[in-house]
Amino acid sequence: MNKSIIIILLVTVLDAIGIGLIMPVLPTLLNEFVSENRLANHYGILLALYATMQVIFAPILGKLSDKYGRKPILLFSLLGAALDYLLMACSTSLWMLYIGRIIAGITGATGAVCASAMTDVTHPHERTRYFGFFGWCIWCGFNYWPHVRGITG
């Protein structure tokens, strides 16, 4: 397995870990800013905002990655995720959580760009194998890592 494939898989698992960790933490963060009877509404809106921004901006980031290369767009996406996590960790008001999730959604094309990069660096006869690893990284990051953190937390 070459260095590019390892980096693609690492970015994929890190992105999935980030998504998997947000969901159980977000209600606790929201609890600091909204009453309990409004918590579910804001939680749903924040999750929907992220997904909506991804639907709108993933094709744009995909075209930009075709034009400028995968690496700059992946770095931009990871920077957006880091900014979201920083805003969530340091949030002093509800609007900061909303801004963070919007930024994360806008820059959240990591999966699509990693899949394109995987296609770029693998031979056609290897793709099934490496996309299997790709899917496994998503599964592990999203499902396995939060359980590890819950046990060790």
Order of alpha helices (4+ residues) and beta strands (2+ residues): alpha-alpha-alpha-alpha-alpha-alpha-alpha
